[in-house]
Amino acid sequence: MSQAALTLEGLRQTIAKQLEIDASEIQNDDNLFMLGLDSVSLMTLVGQWRELGVNVEFQDLVEEPTLADWQDRLKRNPA
């Protein structure tokens, strides 16, 4: 997986695209579910990251649904 995709900005862009909002609307500590993310969208994101080689589980991301926490978890779980 590209390290750029795991930067805060890379994740912000990916999540914004999934939510169909502007990336500037997502702050590092925003609860992504409050911004409109749902379980189906999260499963889509998990699938994309797995295809890129990240070892991540749905439940890992549900627990702390913020951009900053997700970046930390994704960086710690390479394939």
N, CA and C atoms as a LAMMPS dump frame, in Angstrom:
ITEM: TIMESTEP
0
ITEM: NUMBER OF ATOMS
237
ITEM: BOX BOUNDS ff ff ff
-5.0000000000000000e+02 5.0000000000000000e+02
-5.0000000000000000e+02 5.0000000000000000e+02
-5.0000000000000000e+02 5.0000000000000000e+02
ITEM: ATOMS id mol type element x y z
1 1 1 N 0.848 -1.186 0
2 1 2 C 0 0 0
3 1 3 C 0.883 1.235 0
4 2 1 N 0.452 2.194 -0.715
5 2 2 C 1.171 3.456 -0.746
6 2 3 C 1.132 4.108 0.63
7 3 1 N 2.288 4.532 1.103
8 3 2 C 2.325 5.227 2.386
9 3 3 C 1.532 6.53 2.322
10 4 1 N 1.428 7.128 1.148
11 4 2 C 0.655 8.36 1.001
12 4 3 C -0.816 8.127 1.314
13 5 1 N -1.315 6.928 1.011
14 5 2 C -2.719 6.613 1.276
15 5 3 C -2.991 6.507 2.766
16 6 1 N -1.948 6.304 3.57
17 6 2 C -2.12 6.18 5.017
18 6 3 C -1.823 7.467 5.77
19 7 1 N -1.492 8.522 5.048
20 7 2 C -1.311 9.809 5.719
21 7 3 C -2.681 10.331 6.119
22 8 1 N -2.695 11.279 7.027
23 8 2 C -3.977 11.877 7.409
24 8 3 C -4.686 12.438 6.183
25 9 1 N -3.931 13.101 5.323
26 9 2 C -4.56 13.713 4.147
27 9 3 C -5.072 12.648 3.182
28 10 1 N -4.303 11.589 2.998
29 10 2 C -4.742 10.507 2.121
30 10 3 C -6.019 9.848 2.63
31 11 1 N -6.057 9.579 3.929
32 11 2 C -7.266 8.997 4.52
33 11 3 C -8.433 9.972 4.436
34 12 1 N -8.148 11.239 4.691
35 12 2 C -9.2 12.262 4.625
36 12 3 C -9.842 12.275 3.236
37 13 1 N -8.996 12.209 2.192
38 13 2 C -9.51 12.218 0.817
39 13 3 C -10.357 10.974 0.537
40 14 1 N -9.879 9.816 0.968
41 14 2 C -10.605 8.56 0.749
42 14 3 C -11.953 8.563 1.453
43 15 1 N -11.962 9.001 2.706
44 15 2 C -13.201 9.022 3.483
45 15 3 C -14.158 10.076 2.941
46 16 1 N -13.633 11.227 2.562
47 16 2 C -14.484 12.278 1.993
48 16 3 C -15.159 11.787 0.717
49 17 1 N -14.417 11.086 -0.11
50 17 2 C -14.995 10.546 -1.343
51 17 3 C -16.122 9.573 -1.016
52 18 1 N -15.893 8.723 -0.017
53 18 2 C -16.917 7.752 0.392
54 18 3 C -18.171 8.467 0.919
55 19 1 N -17.96 9.551 1.659
56 19 2 C -19.078 10.298 2.247
57 19 3 C -19.692 11.315 1.282
58 20 1 N -19.022 11.51 0.148
59 20 2 C -19.449 12.502 -0.84
60 20 3 C -19.518 13.901 -0.242
61 21 1 N -18.449 14.227 0.492
62 21 2 C -18.316 15.57 1.056
63 21 3 C -16.924 16.079 0.711
64 22 1 N -16.691 17.368 0.944
65 22 2 C -15.379 17.948 0.717
66 22 3 C -14.441 17.515 1.841
67 23 1 N -13.224 17.166 1.48
68 23 2 C -12.25 16.7 2.472
69 23 3 C -12.009 17.729 3.57
70 24 1 N -12.155 18.998 3.258
71 24 2 C -11.924 20.04 4.259
72 24 3 C -12.961 20.009 5.387
73 25 1 N -14.05 19.282 5.179
74 25 2 C -15.083 19.17 6.212
75 25 3 C -14.734 18.157 7.297
76 26 1 N -13.678 17.387 7.093
77 26 2 C -13.303 16.34 8.047
78 26 3 C -12.093 16.789 8.852
79 27 1 N -12.298 16.93 10.155
80 27 2 C -11.205 17.264 11.062
81 27 3 C -10.638 15.969 11.654
82 28 1 N -9.411 16.02 12.124
83 28 2 C -8.74 14.82 12.619
84 28 3 C -9.478 14.117 13.747
85 29 1 N -10.183 14.879 14.581
86 29 2 C -10.849 14.274 15.737
87 29 3 C -12.366 14.213 15.604
88 30 1 N -12.896 14.449 14.413
89 30 2 C -14.34 14.324 14.186
90 30 3 C -14.764 12.864 14.276
91 31 1 N -15.937 12.633 14.865
92 31 2 C -16.528 11.299 14.835
93 31 3 C -17.073 11.101 13.42
94 32 1 N -16.504 10.156 12.699
95 32 2 C -16.869 9.972 11.298
96 32 3 C -18.306 9.493 11.126
97 33 1 N -18.848 8.832 12.119
98 33 2 C -20.251 8.414 12.036
99 33 3 C -21.18 9.627 12.138
100 34 1 N -20.759 10.636 12.879
101 34 2 C -21.553 11.863 12.983
102 34 3 C -21.522 12.65 11.675
103 35 1 N -20.505 12.406 10.852
104 35 2 C -20.402 13.08 9.554
105 35 3 C -21.171 12.334 8.46
106 36 1 N -21.734 11.178 8.799
107 36 2 C -22.544 10.46 7.824
108 36 3 C -22.055 9.074 7.458
109 37 1 N -20.913 8.664 8.001
110 37 2 C -20.424 7.316 7.721
111 37 3 C -21.385 6.305 8.335
112 38 1 N -21.671 5.245 7.606
113 38 2 C -22.492 4.177 8.152
114 38 3 C -21.745 2.864 8.019
115 39 1 N -22.34 1.786 8.509
116 39 2 C -21.637 0.504 8.52
117 39 3 C -21.333 0 7.118
118 40 1 N -22.221 0.241 6.171
119 40 2 C -21.983 -0.197 4.794
120 40 3 C -20.795 0.563 4.203
121 41 1 N -20.748 1.863 4.434
122 41 2 C -19.628 2.674 3.945
123 41 3 C -18.324 2.236 4.588
124 42 1 N -18.377 1.934 5.876
125 42 2 C -17.164 1.492 6.56
126 42 3 C -16.69 0.154 6
127 43 1 N -17.602 -0.75 5.716
128 43 2 C -17.21 -2.038 5.136
129 43 3 C -16.561 -1.834 3.765
130 44 1 N -17.077 -0.88 3.01
131 44 2 C -16.484 -0.562 1.71
132 44 3 C -15.043 -0.084 1.889
133 45 1 N -14.827 0.815 2.845
134 45 2 C -13.483 1.326 3.118
135 45 3 C -12.553 0.21 3.586
136 46 1 N -13.034 -0.625 4.491
137 46 2 C -12.225 -1.742 4.987
138 46 3 C -11.81 -2.635 3.819
139 47 1 N -12.751 -2.903 2.915
140 47 2 C -12.449 -3.719 1.74
141 47 3 C -11.386 -3.084 0.861
142 48 1 N -11.478 -1.789 0.66
143 48 2 C -10.482 -1.077 -0.158
144 48 3 C -9.106 -1.172 0.487
145 49 1 N -9.033 -0.955 1.791
146 49 2 C -7.742 -0.987 2.475
147 49 3 C -7.168 -2.399 2.494
148 50 1 N -8.021 -3.407 2.637
149 50 2 C -7.538 -4.792 2.591
150 50 3 C -6.961 -5.113 1.216
151 51 1 N -7.622 -4.648 0.163
152 51 2 C -7.12 -4.876 -1.194
153 51 3 C -5.742 -4.253 -1.387
154 52 1 N -5.468 -3.186 -0.644
155 52 2 C -4.179 -2.508 -0.733
156 52 3 C -3.146 -3.098 0.22
157 53 1 N -3.546 -4.142 0.955
158 53 2 C -2.595 -4.839 1.802
159 53 3 C -2.599 -4.491 3.279
160 54 1 N -3.593 -3.756 3.736
161 54 2 C -3.668 -3.407 5.153
162 54 3 C -4.491 -4.471 5.873
163 55 1 N -3.966 -4.957 6.976
164 55 2 C -4.659 -5.941 7.797
165 55 3 C -5.528 -5.183 8.804
166 56 1 N -6.795 -4.978 8.45
167 56 2 C -7.684 -4.193 9.306
168 56 3 C -9.041 -4.883 9.389
169 57 1 N -9.642 -4.782 10.547
170 57 2 C -10.967 -5.356 10.776
171 57 3 C -11.977 -4.231 11.001
172 58 1 N -13.205 -4.491 10.585
173 58 2 C -14.308 -3.55 10.777
174 58 3 C -14.358 -3.09 12.238
175 59 1 N -14.308 -4.057 13.154
176 59 2 C -14.451 -3.742 14.577
177 59 3 C -13.333 -2.83 15.082
178 60 1 N -12.141 -2.949 14.511
179 60 2 C -11.026 -2.089 14.925
180 60 3 C -11.353 -0.618 14.706
181 61 1 N -12.07 -0.336 13.632
182 61 2 C -12.341 1.049 13.262
183 61 3 C -13.611 1.599 13.9
184 62 1 N -14.539 0.72 14.239
185 62 2 C -15.791 1.163 14.864
186 62 3 C -15.536 1.731 16.26
187 63 1 N -14.566 1.159 16.957
188 63 2 C -14.325 1.534 18.354
189 63 3 C -13.953 3.003 18.525
190 64 1 N -13.117 3.529 17.648
191 64 2 C -12.668 4.926 17.717
192 64 3 C -12.773 5.525 16.322
193 65 1 N -13.951 5.991 15.941
194 65 2 C -14.17 6.434 14.551
195 65 3 C -13.715 7.858 14.256
196 66 1 N -12.408 8.1 14.459
197 66 2 C -11.86 9.401 14.094
198 66 3 C -10.736 9.191 13.086
199 67 1 N -10.485 10.183 12.298
200 67 2 C -9.44 10.122 11.287
201 67 3 C -8.08 9.834 11.921
202 68 1 N -7.756 10.524 12.995
203 68 2 C -6.459 10.35 13.647
204 68 3 C -6.295 8.93 14.173
205 69 1 N -7.334 8.388 14.792
206 69 2 C -7.238 7.031 15.328
207 69 3 C -7.131 6.008 14.204
208 70 1 N -7.886 6.204 13.144
209 70 2 C -7.821 5.273 12.022
210 70 3 C -6.43 5.261 11.407
211 71 1 N -5.823 6.429 11.263
212 71 2 C -4.478 6.467 10.698
213 71 3 C -3.527 5.659 11.574
214 72 1 N -3.621 5.843 12.863
215 72 2 C -2.759 5.111 13.787
216 72 3 C -2.976 3.607 13.661
217 73 1 N -4.229 3.178 13.619
218 73 2 C -4.534 1.745 13.515
219 73 3 C -4.085 1.168 12.18
220 74 1 N -4.309 1.878 11.11
221 74 2 C -3.928 1.364 9.785
222 74 3 C -2.406 1.272 9.645
223 75 1 N -1.698 2.219 10.211
224 75 2 C -0.237 2.182 10.127
225 75 3 C 0.335 1.031 10.944
226 76 1 N -0.356 0.634 12.009
227 76 2 C 0.128 -0.447 12.867
228 76 3 C -0.227 -1.827 12.319
229 77 1 N -1.065 -1.89 11.29
230 77 2 C -1.557 -3.179 10.801
231 77 3 C -1.229 -3.447 9.344
232 78 1 N 0.034 -3.314 8.956
233 78 2 C 0.356 -3.636 7.557
234 78 3 C 0.178 -5.133 7.313
235 79 1 N 0.031 -5.485 6.067
236 79 2 C -0.167 -6.902 5.715
237 79 3 C 1.065 -7.711 6.065
